[in-house]
């Protein structure tokens, strides 16, 4: 359900070219022939401009540039639509009072009285007829509730109003100063290709930059209106199809000598209020009726009062207002989400609305796009970081702020980054981690482990990957564990490829949950404490071969005596006998009273491994990785 209408922005942008070439003013010495020539050139310039706009929009559809509308956030779209509806409604007030209409620019340009308007004065009859029309249009739908015979009157209220107002204006219009439509040219326009000469091509080249701007803004404003009614009616629109349809409409209009067209917000409001919910009723039937009226019934439009048409536009545009969305945004302040969730969107709504009101539709749509892009950059550069806690009732890790039953584990900080992890926000994450660790140290509860939940991370770039590796290395030097949970998709693949040597085995391939990471940390801590309480002689061998006991240097001369009892060094039992021989050497030295130098005390980060099979190298058992715990 999209109704097309001439673009006021296009006419505004086209006027400087007409004025520059002398086609916008009519000196008296040119006479009637000169005026007709200038009018013809102006029509040709308008057709060329429409052709350029249609070509640009069509190319945008062919190359699928409809993603540009994704930069319009819902609050920005709502603010722009609301302000546009206000401008449409306010522009109808003057003709409804019997004053000349002025509907370009912002709200100040529209409501300020212009030269000659004060002398014209208001028309009491026009005011009364306008009020009666508005009252009838707003209450006509309720008529069918009283009797079924009144149903056609409610469904075709606009047609019924025009049918009553036209005879009234024919009888009393001239005496009571009621403005009427007047003469309407009959017939359909002739078809002609706009570009006929070298001067036309030169003019097209000159107008091309302006046509690109008008095409972009025309599509954005048209899509805004279409999206508004699509959400109301509950159907989905495809932006690429909208581009192709607008491009085709403007290309066809250029051949007919029309100015650039776009989706008419006021006409869409009228169609919606009339119950039209399809493109067939909003475009095809309308085009057929207009063609029939221009061809055969244009004379009957002479006495239609202008104020009645203004009343129809006014009531139709009232359906575009979205103040309820602004109220809903403000109501979010009572939630427990971060303040910027509603404050930023609430501010975007007002920026889009006020810029459209005071500077016009062009500045409004551009301002809405700029604000939306700024909002995107702000959100990705400073994403929310949610602290997670364990909820015993449902066995899940949930945000601490929004769940009073969520409890943090002692010494463990589990958190979730709400957004992609890339070069623009990795520094913010590092700053937050530093702040958390400093705060925990000041409170006497130093952190032993950090768990990053990647459930909301959709992307990890190389800059963030390198910074994350540096952060994990720094945590390892401070004996603080750093684990990643709930990784999937692209983050899981790239983290597994680059950081698998710094994370527990299978933690990324199996996509450990946050609770599984916590259980791993508890298990490793238990093994460390168990190893620390075991007697030295009962401790299992370490995973590092450099820690195998060996005789002091001064006893090397006696080594062949002990090795002679063993099989050749390359026999299958080599590793077993070497380790046994080393123990025998140490025992014999102790019995002789020569104390062997003790092994260096282990750092807290070292964990005793489970007793390996003596026929297999410990390094082969652990795939060459050291089993370490960071707290």
N, C-alpha and C positions, 0 to 999 in steps of 0.2 A: 504494500500500500504506500506508494511513493508518488506524490504529485509534483510535477515540474513547473518551474516559474522562471521568469527572467531574473538574472543575477544583478542586483543593485550594485554590487561590487564591480562587476564587469562594466556596467555603464559608467560608474565613477572613474574607473581606470581608463576607459576609452575616451572620455571627454578631452583630456589634454592633447591627444593626437588630433582630434577634430579642431580644437582651437588653434593649434600650432599651424595647421594647414589652411586656416581661414574658413573652415566649414561650419563653425559653431556660431558665428555672428553674421548678421545680414545688413550690410550697409545699404542705404536707400538708393544709392546711385547704381546698384546692380540691377535693380528692378525685379519683376516677378520671374523672369527667365533665369537670372542669376540665383535667385533663391531656390528655384527648382533644381538647378545644377548642383548647388551646395548640398541640398537635401539628398540628391542622388549619390553624391560622393560620400556623404555621411553614412548612407545605407550600405554602400559598398564597403566602407571601412569597418562598419559593424559586422558585416558578413565575413570579412577576412579575419577579424578578431575572433569571431565565433568558430571559424574553421581552425584557427591555430589552437584555441582552447580544446576543441574536440580532438584534434590530432594528439595533443599532449596527454589528455586524459586516456585516450585509447591506447597510446604507447605505454602508459603507466599500467594499464590493465594487461597488455600483452606481456610485459616484462615482470608482472606480478609485484608491483611496488605498493600493493595495498597494505603492506605491513606498517606503513607510516601511521595508519590510524591507531595502531597499538600503543603509540606514545600518548594517546589521549586517555587519561585515567577517567574512571567513572565520576569522581567529584568534579574534574575539569569539564567533562562533557555535560554534566548536570548544570553546573554554573553557567556555561555558555548558552545552553538551551533556555534556561530560565530568563537570562538577560535578553536573549533574542525575542522571547515571547513578550517581555515587558516592552521592548522597543516597538514591536508590532502593535501591541495594544495601545501604547501611548500615541503612536503615529495616527491612530484612528480618531482620537479625541477631537482634534481641531475640525475636521470635516463634519463630525457629528454635532459640533456647535455652530456650524455654518461658516467656519473660517477656512482659508486656503490650507491645503495640506502641504507639509514639509516633512519628508521621511528619510532624510539622509543624515549621516553622522551619528553622534552620540545622543544621549537623552537630553542634554542641554540644548543642542541644536534643534531638537524636535519640539520641545515645550516652550522655548523662548519665542515671543511674538516677533515676527519679522516685518520688514517694511511694508506698509500698506494694510496690515492685518487689523490694526486698531481702528483705522478708518472704516474698514468693512463692517465691523461689528458682528455680533452674534444674531442668529435667526431663531426666535422663539419657536416657530413651527418646526424647524429642523431639529431642535433640541427635544421637543415633545415626541416627534416621530422616531427619533433615535432611541429615546428611553422606552417607548412602546415596543420597538423592535427587539431591544435587548431583553425586556421582560418576557415577550412572547417566545423568543428562542430558548431562554433558560428554563421555561416552564412547559414547553410544548410536549416534551417527552412524558410528562406526568398525565397528559390528557388521555392517553390510551388506557390508563388505569381506571378511568371512570366508565367508559363504554367502548365496546369494540369498534363501533362506527368511527370513533375518533382516532383509531390507530393510524390510518393514512395521513392524518393531519400531523401526528407526531413524527412519523417517519420521513415525511417530505415537508418539514416545517419551513425550510429555506425557500422552496418553490412556492409554497402557500403564501409566505410573507411577501414575496415579490409579486405574486398575482394580485394581492390586495393593495400593495403600496403603489404599483404603477398606475392604476386608474385614479387613485387618490391624488397622486402628483399631477396627472394629466388634467384633473379638474381644478385643483387649488395650487399647483406648484408655482405658477408665475405670479399669482396674487400674493402668496405667502412667502415668496423668496426661497423656495425649496429647490436646491440644485439637482439637476437630472443628468443622466449619462450623455444625452445628446446624440448626434449622428455617429453611427458606427459604420465604417467602410464595409461594404459587402463583398463577397467573393473570396477566393483563396489566392495566396500569393503565387507569382510565377516562379518556376524553378530556373536557376541560373548558377553557373559556377563562378565563385567570387573572383578568382585570379584570372584576369583577362589580358593584362598588359604588363610591361616592364615596371611601370610605376606601382602597380598592385603588388608585385613581388618585392619591390623596395620597401613599400609600406609594411608588408608582412614581416620582413626582416627587422624593421624598426620596432614593431609591436611584439616581437617574439618574447623578450624577457618579461614584459608585463603579462603576456598570455600564460607563461609558465607559472607565475605567481597566482594569477586568477584561477588557473586549473587546479593548483594545489589546494588553495583555500576553498574553492567551490566544492571539491570532492570532500574535504574534511567537514565543512559545514553541512553538506548534504548527507554524509554518512552519520553525522551527529543526530540529525533529525530522523533519519531512517532507523537508527539504533534505538532512539527513544520510543518510537511506536512499535518496534519489533519486541522490545521488552514488555511493553504494555499488552500486546496481543499474544505474546508467548510463542513467537516463531523466531527462527534464526535467519540472519542475512549473511551473504557471502560478499566480502568487500571487493573481491576481484570482479564478480558479476556486476556490482554497482558501478565500478569503473568502466567496464565495457558498455553498460547501458547508458551511462552519462556521456561517454564519448560518442556513441552512435547517435544519441539525441542531439548533441551539438553539431555533429557533422551533417545530419539531416537538416537542422535548423539553419546552418550556414548556406545550404543550397536554396533554402526558402527566404533568405535575407533576414533571419532572426538574430537577436542579440544572444550572448551566452546564457544558457539556462542551467538551473540547478534544482534540487528538490526544494519545493516551497513549504516552509514551515507552517505558514498560516493556512495554506490550502490542505496540507496534511491534517491540521487540526480540524478544519471544516469536514474533511472526509471522515475522520475518526468520529466526530460528533454525529455524523449522518449514518454511522454504522457500517461504513465501507471497510473491509478488512482484506482486500486482495488487490493485486496489481491490475486485474481486469477491470474492477470498478473504479479504481483511482486514476487509471491512465487510458485504457482502451475506450471505455464507454464515454469518458470525458472528452477525448479527442473526437470521437464520432459526433457527439452532441454539439461541440463547438463548431466543427466543420459544417454541420447541418444548419446551425443558427446563422453563421456568417454567410452561408450561401442563400438561405431562404428567409430567415426571420430577423435579420439585423435591424430592420425598421421598427420592430416591436420593442426594441431595447431603448428607444429614445427617451421614454418617460420613466424609466426605472430610477428612483431616487438614489443619489450617491450615498446619503447617510445610511440607507438600509444596507447597502453593500458593506459599508464600514462597520455596521453593527454585526453583520454575519462574520466578518474577519475577526472582530474583537472577541466574540464568543468562541470562535474556533481556536484562536490563539491561547485562550485561557486554559485549554487542555495541555498546553506545553509546560506550564509552570511546575516546578519540582521543588517547592519549598519543603515538602515533607522529607526529601532526601537530606537537605541541610539540617533539619531538626533531628533526623536520625543520627547524622554524624555527631551532632552536639551531645546526643544522649549517650554516646559511647564513653563520655568522660567518667561515668559512674562505674565502668568496668575496671578490672584489675590489670588490664594490659598496659603497656608502656604509653605514656602520655602522647608521644608523637603519633601513635596509631590514629588517634582522632584529631589531634591538633593540626597536624600537617594536612590531612585530607580536608578538614574544615577550613583551613586557610586557603587551600587550593580552590575550593568551591567559591569562596568570596573573591579571590583574585580574578578568577575567570569571569565571574558575574560582573564585578565592578569595572574591569577593563572593557568588557563588552558594552556596558551601559554608558560609560563616559567617553569612550574613544571609538565606538562603533564595532561592527561585526568583524572587520579585518583585524583590528588590533586585539579584539577579544579572542579570536581563534588562535592568533599567533601567541598571545600571552598565555593561553591555556596550554599550548604545546610546550612553550618554554618552561612553564611551571611544572608540567608533567615530567619533562626530561630532567629538570633539577631534582624532582622527587625521586626519580629512578636512581640518579647518581648518588643522592644522599642515602638512600636505602642500601645500595650495594656497597658503598664505602664505609658505612657504619651499621652493619647488620646487628640485630639483637642477638645477645648471647644469653642463653637460658641455663640457669643452674638446675640440675636434676637431683631429685631425692628419691629414696626407696619407699614405696607405699606397700606396707605389709598386707593390707586388705586385698588388693588385687594382684600383688606380686609384680609390679611394674615400676619402672623409673619414670617419674613425672616431674614437671616443673615445680619448684619449691614455692614460687610466688602464688601460683594459682591453686595449689593443693596443700591444705594445712596438715594433712597426714603424711606428706612427703618428708622423710628424714634423711639427712646426709650421713654417710658413713664416716667414721672417725678416720682422719688422715687421707681421705679420698675425695677428690673434687671431680665430679662428673658434670659435664656441660655439653650443650648443643649449640652449634652455630646455625642461625636461621638464614641461610642463603649460600650462594656460591663462595668458594674460597679461592681468591685470586689476588693479583698484585695490588688492587685498590684497598683491600681490607685485611690483608695478612698482618700488616703492622699494627692495626687496631687489635687483632687477636693477641699478638705478642704483648702489647701494652696491658691488655686485660689480664693475661696470665701472670705478668709480673706484679700487678696490683693485688691479685688474689693471693699469691705466695707471700708477699710482704705483709698483707693483712693477717694471714694465718700465723706467720711467725710472731707478729706483734701480740697476738692473742694467746700465744703459748701453745698453739695447736698446729705445728708444722705439717705441711702436706707431704705425704709419702708417695702419692700416685695421682696422676691426672688422666682422665678418660674423656676423649673427644668423641661425642656421638655424631657420626656423619649421616644421620638419617635425613637431615634437611639440606645436605650439601649436594648440589647437582653438578658442580664443576670444580675441578682443581687444576690450576694452570702451573706452569713450570716455576714461575717466581714464587708462588705460594708453596710449591713442593720443596724447593731449596730452603726457604725460610723455615718450613716445618721440620726439615731434617736438622737444621742448625738448632732449633728449639729442643728437639729430642736429644741431641748430643749434649746440650747444656744441662738438660734435666738429668741425663745419665751421670754427668760429672758431679751433680749435687745429690746423687743417690735417690732421685725421684723418678718413679716409673711413669712412662707416657704410653698409653694404649689408645687404639682407635676401635670404636665399636659401630655396628649398624652400617657399615660401608656397603655400597651397592653401585652398580653401573660404572660410569667413567671414573669416579673417585676410587672405587675398589680396585679397578684394573691398574690405574697409574700408581696408587700407593703400594700395591702388591709388587709391581715391577721395580720400584725405586727404594721402598722402605722395608722390604720384607726381611732384610738382615737385622733390622733394629726392632722388630716386633716379634712376639711369640709365634712359633710355627703354627700354621693353620688359622691364625686369628683373622686374617683377611680372606683367605680362600673359603673358610667356613662362615665368614661374616658374623663374628661373635657379637652377641648382644652385650649391653652394658653390664648385666648381671653376670654373664659368663666371664667378662674381664675381671670383675670383682672377685669371683670365685678363684680365678687363676692367681690373682695377687695374694689372696688368703692362703691358698695352697703353697705357694712359693715361700711365703713368710713362715708358715708352719714347718716346712722343710729346713729353712735356715735356722729356726730356733731349735729344732730337734738336733741338727748337726752341731750347733753350738754347745749343747748340753751333753753330748756323747764324749766318753773318754777318748784320749788321743789314740790309744792302741786299737780301739774298736771303730774308728772312723773309716769309712770306705775310701778307696783311692779317689783322687780328684780327677777331673776330666782333662787336666793339663798335664802332659807327659813331663814337663820340666820340673814338676813337683815330686817326681819319684825319687826316693832316697838314694843317695850315692855316697861312696866312701870319701873321706877327706883327701885332699891332694897328697898329703904326706904318706898315705897308705897305698898309693898306686902301684908301688913295686910289688906288693903282695897280691895284686889282682889276678895274675895268671894262675896262682894256686887255687883260687876259688872257681875261676872260669874253666879250669881243666876238668872239673866234675860235671860240667854241663855238656850237652850235645853241641854240635856245630852251630854257630850263630844263625844260620839260615834254615835250621830245622823248623818244623811246624810248631814245636813247643818253645820257640825262642822267646816270645814275649812273656809267657808264663814263667819260664825259668829265670829270665832276666829280672823280673820283678821279685821273684823269690830269692834270687841271689843277692839282690840289693838289700833285702830284709836280713838275710843271713850275715851280710857284711856289717850292717848296722848293729845287729845283736852281738856279734863277736867283738866288735870294737867296744861296745858298752861293757861286755864282760871283762875286757882287758883293762877297764878303767879309763880308756881314752874316749871322752865324750864327743860325740859327733855334733857338729854345729846344727842348731835347730832350724827348721824351715821357717821362712818369714811368715809372720801372722797374716791371715787373710783379711782382705778388706770386707766391709759389710756387703759389698756388692757380689761377693763370691758365694756360690751355693754348692753344698756337697751333692754330688751326683749319686744316683742309685748305683749299687755295686755292679760293675759291668762284667760281662763274660770275659774271663781272662784269656780266652782264645781269640778275642776280637779287640781291636784297638779301640780305646774309648772315644777317640776322635771320629772313627768311622761309625761308632754307635750313635753319635749326636750330629752326624752330617757336618762335622767340622765346626759346629757352633758351640759357643760356651753357654751353658745354662746359668744365667745370672738373674738376680732379682735386684730391684733398684731401691729397696727400702729395708 
